[in-house]
């Protein structure tokens, strides 16, 4: 009987000990099982398409800001102006960041898409860069001038040439102007329409080229220091051609996309733009 009692007591003590261990393990396991910040971020992914420079670079700064808010920003780079809008319209992207409003309006009209802006971030001055000719005064009769071949950026380029007194456009040409709308061309400039991404490469073959800000930066050019002339920050172009965040219509009030705009309009991003691009990219917020 004494032996049986001892066994029973030992069994009870063992059960008590195991119960205590089980309770202790459960208490410490709870925090481990809870979702970590990394897991939470993964659940709040935002996929944004962008041109490599400066858009993807700016987004990399915003990514750090968004991480503090529980969002994981995935940046998908595109090297043209068509695919990022098609990818957004098809649902492969949550947003894109590479274009201005007139270009988006023109794209929607031509492609029957329904994309909208939810915020302006920066402005890139369009610049006239030297090729074979190193000054505007030295342009000879029949000089070759390269401009972007898409509707809104070609008009913008022609307006910049007009502002320098090189050509005069028809009064009603506006933001749809093409070289066919040139009313006066005293130097008989040969206007050559080239895909925007190829303009910097065309410089050795032309006298001057009007180049979009992002492609100029990629080529190591800065509108503030290398251009013969550029759009000024107080010009109509600065507001008309501000680069925007585009989303599908109906997504404007999504919390994650509003967080994206807030991050891109943060002090951290402003400081980065000003320090990095030194006038070639200008914050609009």
N, C-alpha and C positions, 0 to 999 in steps of 0.2 A: 504493500500500500504506500509506504514511504517513497518507493521507487516511482510508482505511478503518479503520485502527487508532484514529485520533482519534475517529471517529464511534462506534466500539465503546466506547471509554473513556467518552465523553460519555454514551452510553446507560446504561452500568453505573452511572455516578455519579448520573444522574437516577433510576434505579430504586432505588438505595440511599436517595436523599433522600426519594422517595415512600414507601418502606417505613418510614423513620423517622417521617415525618408521620403515616402510618396508625397506627403504634404509639402515638404521642403522642395522637392524636385518640381512640383507643379507651380510653386510660387516663383521659382527662378526661370522656369520655362516660358512663362507668359510673355515677358518682354522680348525674348528671343523670337517667339512666334509672331509677334506683332509686325506689321509691314514696316520695313526700314525706309528712310528717306529716299534711298536709291530706287526701291521698288515703287514708291509713290510717284517719283518723277517719271518712271517708265510708263506708268498708267496715264500720265498727262503729257504725252508727246505732241509736239506741234511740228509739222513738216512744212518747211518754207522753201520755195524755189528762188534762186537769186543769180544775178550775174556775179562772176568771181570777184571783180573789183569795181567799186568799193563795197558793193552790197553784202556779199558773203563775209567780208572782213568786218563790216559794221555789225552784222548779225552775230558774229563770234563774240563780240563784246556783250551784246544783248543776251546771248545764251547764258552768260554768267549771272546776269541780273535775274533772268527768268528762273534759274536753278534755285535761287533763294525763295522763289514763290511757289516751288513745287512743280515746275514744268521742265521737260526735257526737249530742247530745241534741236531738231534735225535739219541741217542745211543741205539742200540739193542744188548743185551748181549747174547752170546752163550757159552756153556760149553764144546763144542767138536770142532774138527778140520774139520768136514765135512759140517755141516749145513750152516755155514756162506758163504761158496763158492756156495753151491746150491741155497741159498737165493739170492745171488748176481746175479748168472747166470739167475735166473728166473725173475729178475727185482724187487724183493721185497726190495732190498737194492740199494743204489747209489754206495756204496763202502764198503770194509771191511778192517779191520786192526787187524791181529792176526798171520800172517804167514810170512815165508821167501820165497825167490824166488825158491829154489830147491823144496820145498814142493808144491808151486803153479804149477811149471812145471810138476811135477809128477801127481798132481790132474788133470790138463788139459788133460794130455795124457790118464789117466785112465777113465776120465768121459766125454771126448770129449767136454769140455767147452772151452771158448775162453776168459779167464780173463788175464789181464796184470797189471803190476806194473806201478805206476806213481810217485813213490818216496819212498826212504828208510828213516826210522825215527829213529830206535834204534836197538841195538843188546843186546840180553840176553845171557850171558855166560851159556853154559850147564855145570852142575856140577856133580861131583861124591859125593854122600852123604852117611854118615855112617848109617848102620842099626844095625845088630848084631855085626858087626866088626867095630871098631873105627879108624882103620888106614889101609892104603893100604899094609904096610909091614906085618901086622898081618893076612892078608888073608891066610886061610888054603887051602890045596888041596881040590878041589871040592866045594869051596865057591859059594854061590848063588849070581848072579849078575843080577839085573833087568835093562832092557833097554827099550826104547820106541819101539812099534811094527810097527809104520809107516815107510815106506822105507827110507826117507831122514833122519829122526831123529834117526833111528836105526844106520844108517851108521855113522852119526855124533857122536853118543855115542861110537860106536866101535873104531872110530878114536881117541877119547879121551882116551879110555882104552889102545889103542896102544901107545899113546904118553906117558903113564905112565909105559910102558914096561910090561904090564900085558898080552897082546896078540900080535900077529903079523898077519896082514891081507895079503891076496894075493895081489900081486903088482898091478893088474888091477882092484881091487874091487871098489875103489873110493867112490863116493857118492851114489852108489847103493849097498854097502856092507850089507850083512846080516850075521848072525852067521855061515852060511854055508861057508862064505868066510874067516873064521879064519884058517890061515895056521899053526900057532904055538900057543899053549895054555899050557905053562909049568906048570901052577897050576891047570889044568883041571877045570877051572872055568865053572860053570853051568850057561850059559847065558839064562835068562828067558825073553821072549818078552811079554811086558804088555802094554795095552793102556795107552797113555801118561798121561791122566788125573788121572789114578789110581796109578801112580808110588810112589808118596809120601806116600800113604796109605800102600804100600807094604813094607815099611822100616822095620817094626817089624818082617817081615817074611823072609827077605833076609839079606845077609851080607852087601852089598852096592847096591845103585841104582843110575843110571845116569838119572837125572831129568831135563826136560825142564825148562827154567828160569821162565816162567809165572806160571807154576804149583808149582814150588818151592816157589815162593813168596806167593802164595795163602796158602801154608802150613806153612808159617812163617819161611821159610828158605831163607838164603841169600848166593848166590854163593861166595861173597867176604869174608864172615866170617865163614860160616858153612860147606862149601864144602871141601872135602879132596883134590880135584884137580878141576880145571876149565879151560875152554878155555880162553886164554888171548886175550886182546883187539887188539894186533898187530898180531894175528894169522890169517890164511886164513879163519877160521870160522867167524871172526868178520865182514868180508866183504861179504862172501858167504851167511851167514845166518842172515843178517840184516833184521829186520821186516819191511814190506812194506805196502803201501796202494794199494790195488787191486781194479780194476774197470773192467767193460765189455769193450772188444776191441771196439774202435770207440768212447769211452767217454773220452779218454785221455786228450783232450783239452777243455773239458767243463769248463767254467769259475768258476762254484761253486766248482768243484772238485780240480781245481788248487788253489783256495782259501783255501780249506781244507788242502792241502799239505803245503801251505805257513804258515798256522796257526800252524800246527804240527811241523814245522821247525822254529818256532819263538823263541826269547830269553826267553819268558815266559815259554814255554814248556821245553826248555833246562834246565832252572833253577829248575823247578819242578822236572824233572827226576833226576838231580844230587843231589838235597836236599833230595828227598824222598827215593830213592832206594840205594844210596850210593855204587854204583859199581855193584849192581845186575842187573841194566839196564843202558846201556851206549848209549848216543846220537851218531848218526852217521853223524850229520850235523854240 
